[in-house]
Amino acid sequence: MSRTDFNTLLEAGAHFGHLKRKWNPKMAPYIFMEKNGIHIIDLHKTVLKLDEAAAAIKQIAKSGRRVLFVATKKQAKDIVAEKVAAVGMPYVTERWAGGMLTNFPTIRKAVKKMATIDKMATDGTFDNFSKREKLQIERQRAKLEKNLGSIADLTRLPAALFVVDVQKEANAVKEAKRLNIPVFAMVDTCCDPTNIDYVIPANDDASKSIAVILDVMCAAIAEGSEERRLEKEKEAQEAEAAAPKKEAKPRIKKAVKATVDAEEEAVKEVVAATEADAE
């Protein structure tokens, strides 16, 4: 069963591509027709590609790994921040900092610096600074929060990247490909789908279209995370059920040994009594 249908995508305007003169010929397999100088995306293919991408992203979530969402364009910012935060995945909606993936250790240092400032604010260290120094540190903290706040808990490289608008986030895609990180992306008719592992042909400018695609992807992540949680619970229950059995074996051995010892002791007593009578 499909995770979304043709009509839902149609109502969201996911079929509207760019002007014919701005098209990328490599998107030809996903274009249905041209109308009034605008390319129309084949939504039947969008449904298939979306299901394929959702199945793959679900497995990533089920394995406990993270997917980094990247969407810095105005129409997508708030939608991504709201929907992605709800499923506990990291996201970048302000600005893609160069080297966010290829120079990940430096990014982690910046995140740690943010955590250090937070600690200073709570342990009383701030009281030793002048008003001007406090203001400078607070500004620095605000800047770090704006650019890196949403990836503060990303302790290692993500398992995949999800991108809204391949052209705008070209640097993010390049870094991911350099590190062999798979890329999921909404790809419009003006974009080059060559470097995208999971192409979702759709209108990447309309907020409704972006919301529909993200709903499907986030639902798949939620399913994968829930299945992982249930599997862990089942494993814990099985381990708990198996634990008493392991403990029971030594107890049984001890009981058998005690019985044998008692029988041997009784036999010895009988033999001793018999020998005493004989004397």
Contacts in CASP RR format, 6 or more apart in sequence:
PFRMAT RR
TARGET T0000
AUTHOR 0000-0000-0000
METHOD contacts of the structure
MODEL  1
MSRTDFNTLLEAGAHFGHLKRKWNPKMAPYIFMEKNGIHIIDLHKTVLKL
DEAAAAIKQIAKSGRRVLFVATKKQAKDIVAEKVAAVGMPYVTERWAGGM
LTNFPTIRKAVKKMATIDKMATDGTFDNFSKREKLQIERQRAKLEKNLGS
IADLTRLPAALFVVDVQKEANAVKEAKRLNIPVFAMVDTCCDPTNIDYVI
PANDDASKSIAVILDVMCAAIAEGSEERRLEKEKEAQEAEAAAPKKEAKP
RIKKAVKATVDAEEEAVKEVVAATEADAE
2 47 0 8 1.000
2 51 0 8 1.000
3 50 0 8 1.000
3 51 0 8 1.000
3 54 0 8 1.000
3 216 0 8 1.000
3 219 0 8 1.000
3 220 0 8 1.000
4 47 0 8 1.000
4 50 0 8 1.000
4 212 0 8 1.000
4 215 0 8 1.000
4 216 0 8 1.000
5 47 0 8 1.000
6 43 0 8 1.000
6 44 0 8 1.000
6 47 0 8 1.000
8 212 0 8 1.000
9 15 0 8 1.000
9 43 0 8 1.000
9 46 0 8 1.000
9 47 0 8 1.000
9 202 0 8 1.000
9 209 0 8 1.000
9 212 0 8 1.000
10 43 0 8 1.000
11 208 0 8 1.000
12 206 0 8 1.000
12 208 0 8 1.000
12 209 0 8 1.000
12 211 0 8 1.000
12 212 0 8 1.000
13 203 0 8 1.000
13 206 0 8 1.000
13 208 0 8 1.000
13 209 0 8 1.000
14 41 0 8 1.000
14 43 0 8 1.000
14 46 0 8 1.000
14 202 0 8 1.000
14 203 0 8 1.000
14 206 0 8 1.000
14 209 0 8 1.000
14 212 0 8 1.000
14 213 0 8 1.000
15 32 0 8 1.000
15 40 0 8 1.000
15 41 0 8 1.000
15 43 0 8 1.000
15 46 0 8 1.000
15 203 0 8 1.000
16 38 0 8 1.000
16 40 0 8 1.000
16 41 0 8 1.000
16 203 0 8 1.000
16 206 0 8 1.000
16 209 0 8 1.000
17 38 0 8 1.000
17 39 0 8 1.000
17 40 0 8 1.000
17 41 0 8 1.000
17 188 0 8 1.000
17 189 0 8 1.000
17 190 0 8 1.000
17 203 0 8 1.000
18 38 0 8 1.000
18 39 0 8 1.000
18 188 0 8 1.000
18 189 0 8 1.000
18 190 0 8 1.000
19 37 0 8 1.000
19 38 0 8 1.000
19 39 0 8 1.000
20 34 0 8 1.000
20 37 0 8 1.000
20 38 0 8 1.000
20 39 0 8 1.000
22 189 0 8 1.000
22 190 0 8 1.000
23 31 0 8 1.000
23 39 0 8 1.000
23 189 0 8 1.000
23 190 0 8 1.000
24 189 0 8 1.000
24 190 0 8 1.000
24 191 0 8 1.000
24 192 0 8 1.000
24 193 0 8 1.000
26 192 0 8 1.000
26 193 0 8 1.000
26 194 0 8 1.000
27 39 0 8 1.000
27 187 0 8 1.000
27 188 0 8 1.000
27 189 0 8 1.000
27 190 0 8 1.000
27 191 0 8 1.000
27 192 0 8 1.000
27 193 0 8 1.000
27 201 0 8 1.000
29 45 0 8 1.000
30 41 0 8 1.000
30 42 0 8 1.000
30 45 0 8 1.000
30 46 0 8 1.000
30 187 0 8 1.000
30 189 0 8 1.000
30 193 0 8 1.000
30 199 0 8 1.000
30 201 0 8 1.000
31 39 0 8 1.000
31 40 0 8 1.000
31 41 0 8 1.000
31 42 0 8 1.000
31 189 0 8 1.000
32 40 0 8 1.000
32 41 0 8 1.000
32 42 0 8 1.000
32 43 0 8 1.000
33 39 0 8 1.000
33 40 0 8 1.000
34 40 0 8 1.000
39 189 0 8 1.000
41 189 0 8 1.000
41 201 0 8 1.000
41 202 0 8 1.000
41 203 0 8 1.000
42 201 0 8 1.000
45 201 0 8 1.000
46 200 0 8 1.000
46 201 0 8 1.000
46 202 0 8 1.000
49 198 0 8 1.000
49 199 0 8 1.000
49 200 0 8 1.000
49 201 0 8 1.000
50 200 0 8 1.000
50 202 0 8 1.000
50 213 0 8 1.000
50 216 0 8 1.000
52 198 0 8 1.000
53 184 0 8 1.000
53 198 0 8 1.000
53 200 0 8 1.000
53 217 0 8 1.000
54 216 0 8 1.000
54 217 0 8 1.000
54 219 0 8 1.000
54 220 0 8 1.000
55 220 0 8 1.000
56 182 0 8 1.000
56 184 0 8 1.000
56 198 0 8 1.000
57 67 0 8 1.000
57 160 0 8 1.000
57 162 0 8 1.000
57 184 0 8 1.000
57 198 0 8 1.000
57 217 0 8 1.000
57 220 0 8 1.000
57 221 0 8 1.000
58 220 0 8 1.000
58 221 0 8 1.000
58 223 0 8 1.000
58 224 0 8 1.000
59 224 0 8 1.000
60 67 0 8 1.000
60 159 0 8 1.000
60 160 0 8 1.000
60 221 0 8 1.000
61 67 0 8 1.000
61 87 0 8 1.000
61 220 0 8 1.000
61 221 0 8 1.000
61 222 0 8 1.000
61 223 0 8 1.000
61 224 0 8 1.000
61 225 0 8 1.000
61 228 0 8 1.000
62 224 0 8 1.000
62 225 0 8 1.000
62 227 0 8 1.000
62 228 0 8 1.000
63 159 0 8 1.000
63 228 0 8 1.000
64 225 0 8 1.000
64 228 0 8 1.000
65 158 0 8 1.000
65 159 0 8 1.000
65 160 0 8 1.000
66 89 0 8 1.000
66 90 0 8 1.000
66 154 0 8 1.000
66 158 0 8 1.000
66 159 0 8 1.000
67 89 0 8 1.000
67 158 0 8 1.000
67 159 0 8 1.000
67 160 0 8 1.000
67 161 0 8 1.000
67 162 0 8 1.000
67 184 0 8 1.000
67 221 0 8 1.000
68 89 0 8 1.000
68 90 0 8 1.000
68 91 0 8 1.000
68 92 0 8 1.000
68 151 0 8 1.000
68 154 0 8 1.000
68 158 0 8 1.000
68 160 0 8 1.000
68 161 0 8 1.000
68 162 0 8 1.000
69 80 0 8 1.000
69 84 0 8 1.000
69 89 0 8 1.000
69 90 0 8 1.000
69 91 0 8 1.000
69 92 0 8 1.000
69 161 0 8 1.000
69 162 0 8 1.000
69 163 0 8 1.000
69 164 0 8 1.000
70 91 0 8 1.000
70 92 0 8 1.000
70 96 0 8 1.000
70 161 0 8 1.000
70 162 0 8 1.000
70 163 0 8 1.000
70 164 0 8 1.000
70 169 0 8 1.000
70 172 0 8 1.000
71 77 0 8 1.000
71 79 0 8 1.000
71 80 0 8 1.000
71 91 0 8 1.000
71 92 0 8 1.000
71 93 0 8 1.000
71 163 0 8 1.000
71 164 0 8 1.000
71 165 0 8 1.000
71 169 0 8 1.000
71 210 0 8 1.000
72 92 0 8 1.000
72 93 0 8 1.000
72 94 0 8 1.000
72 95 0 8 1.000
72 96 0 8 1.000
72 168 0 8 1.000
72 169 0 8 1.000
73 164 0 8 1.000
73 165 0 8 1.000
73 168 0 8 1.000
73 204 0 8 1.000
75 205 0 8 1.000
75 206 0 8 1.000
75 207 0 8 1.000
75 210 0 8 1.000
76 93 0 8 1.000
76 164 0 8 1.000
76 165 0 8 1.000
76 204 0 8 1.000
76 207 0 8 1.000
76 210 0 8 1.000
77 93 0 8 1.000
77 94 0 8 1.000
78 93 0 8 1.000
79 207 0 8 1.000
79 210 0 8 1.000
79 211 0 8 1.000
79 214 0 8 1.000
80 91 0 8 1.000
80 93 0 8 1.000
80 164 0 8 1.000
80 210 0 8 1.000
80 214 0 8 1.000
81 91 0 8 1.000
81 93 0 8 1.000
81 150 0 8 1.000
83 211 0 8 1.000
83 214 0 8 1.000
83 215 0 8 1.000
83 218 0 8 1.000
84 90 0 8 1.000
84 91 0 8 1.000
84 214 0 8 1.000
84 218 0 8 1.000
85 91 0 8 1.000
85 150 0 8 1.000
86 218 0 8 1.000
87 218 0 8 1.000
87 221 0 8 1.000
87 222 0 8 1.000
87 225 0 8 1.000
89 221 0 8 1.000
90 150 0 8 1.000
90 151 0 8 1.000
90 153 0 8 1.000
90 154 0 8 1.000
90 158 0 8 1.000
91 150 0 8 1.000
91 151 0 8 1.000
92 100 0 8 1.000
92 150 0 8 1.000
92 151 0 8 1.000
92 172 0 8 1.000
93 150 0 8 1.000
94 146 0 8 1.000
94 147 0 8 1.000
95 147 0 8 1.000
96 169 0 8 1.000
96 171 0 8 1.000
96 172 0 8 1.000
97 107 0 8 1.000
97 147 0 8 1.000
97 148 0 8 1.000
98 171 0 8 1.000
98 175 0 8 1.000
99 106 0 8 1.000
99 107 0 8 1.000
99 175 0 8 1.000
100 107 0 8 1.000
100 151 0 8 1.000
100 172 0 8 1.000
100 175 0 8 1.000
101 157 0 8 1.000
101 158 0 8 1.000
101 161 0 8 1.000
101 172 0 8 1.000
101 175 0 8 1.000
101 176 0 8 1.000
101 178 0 8 1.000
101 179 0 8 1.000
101 181 0 8 1.000
102 175 0 8 1.000
102 178 0 8 1.000
102 179 0 8 1.000
104 156 0 8 1.000
104 157 0 8 1.000
107 148 0 8 1.000
107 151 0 8 1.000
108 155 0 8 1.000
110 144 0 8 1.000
110 148 0 8 1.000
111 144 0 8 1.000
111 148 0 8 1.000
111 149 0 8 1.000
111 151 0 8 1.000
111 152 0 8 1.000
113 144 0 8 1.000
114 141 0 8 1.000
114 144 0 8 1.000
114 145 0 8 1.000
114 148 0 8 1.000
114 149 0 8 1.000
114 152 0 8 1.000
115 152 0 8 1.000
117 137 0 8 1.000
117 140 0 8 1.000
117 141 0 8 1.000
117 144 0 8 1.000
118 141 0 8 1.000
119 125 0 8 1.000
120 126 0 8 1.000
120 137 0 8 1.000
126 134 0 8 1.000
126 137 0 8 1.000
129 137 0 8 1.000
157 179 0 8 1.000
157 181 0 8 1.000
158 181 0 8 1.000
159 181 0 8 1.000
159 182 0 8 1.000
160 181 0 8 1.000
160 182 0 8 1.000
160 183 0 8 1.000
160 184 0 8 1.000
161 172 0 8 1.000
161 173 0 8 1.000
161 176 0 8 1.000
161 181 0 8 1.000
161 182 0 8 1.000
161 183 0 8 1.000
161 184 0 8 1.000
162 183 0 8 1.000
162 184 0 8 1.000
162 185 0 8 1.000
162 217 0 8 1.000
163 169 0 8 1.000
163 172 0 8 1.000
163 173 0 8 1.000
163 183 0 8 1.000
163 184 0 8 1.000
163 185 0 8 1.000
163 186 0 8 1.000
163 196 0 8 1.000
164 185 0 8 1.000
164 186 0 8 1.000
164 204 0 8 1.000
164 210 0 8 1.000
165 186 0 8 1.000
165 188 0 8 1.000
165 191 0 8 1.000
165 204 0 8 1.000
165 205 0 8 1.000
166 173 0 8 1.000
166 185 0 8 1.000
166 186 0 8 1.000
166 187 0 8 1.000
166 188 0 8 1.000
166 191 0 8 1.000
166 192 0 8 1.000
166 193 0 8 1.000
166 196 0 8 1.000
166 204 0 8 1.000
167 190 0 8 1.000
167 191 0 8 1.000
173 183 0 8 1.000
173 185 0 8 1.000
173 195 0 8 1.000
173 196 0 8 1.000
174 195 0 8 1.000
176 182 0 8 1.000
176 183 0 8 1.000
177 183 0 8 1.000
177 195 0 8 1.000
182 197 0 8 1.000
182 198 0 8 1.000
183 195 0 8 1.000
183 196 0 8 1.000
183 197 0 8 1.000
183 198 0 8 1.000
184 196 0 8 1.000
184 197 0 8 1.000
184 198 0 8 1.000
184 200 0 8 1.000
184 217 0 8 1.000
185 193 0 8 1.000
185 196 0 8 1.000
185 198 0 8 1.000
185 199 0 8 1.000
185 200 0 8 1.000
186 200 0 8 1.000
186 202 0 8 1.000
186 204 0 8 1.000
186 209 0 8 1.000
186 210 0 8 1.000
186 213 0 8 1.000
187 193 0 8 1.000
187 196 0 8 1.000
187 199 0 8 1.000
187 200 0 8 1.000
187 201 0 8 1.000
187 202 0 8 1.000
187 204 0 8 1.000
188 201 0 8 1.000
188 202 0 8 1.000
188 203 0 8 1.000
188 204 0 8 1.000
188 205 0 8 1.000
189 201 0 8 1.000
191 204 0 8 1.000
193 199 0 8 1.000
193 201 0 8 1.000
200 213 0 8 1.000
202 209 0 8 1.000
202 213 0 8 1.000
203 209 0 8 1.000
204 210 0 8 1.000
END
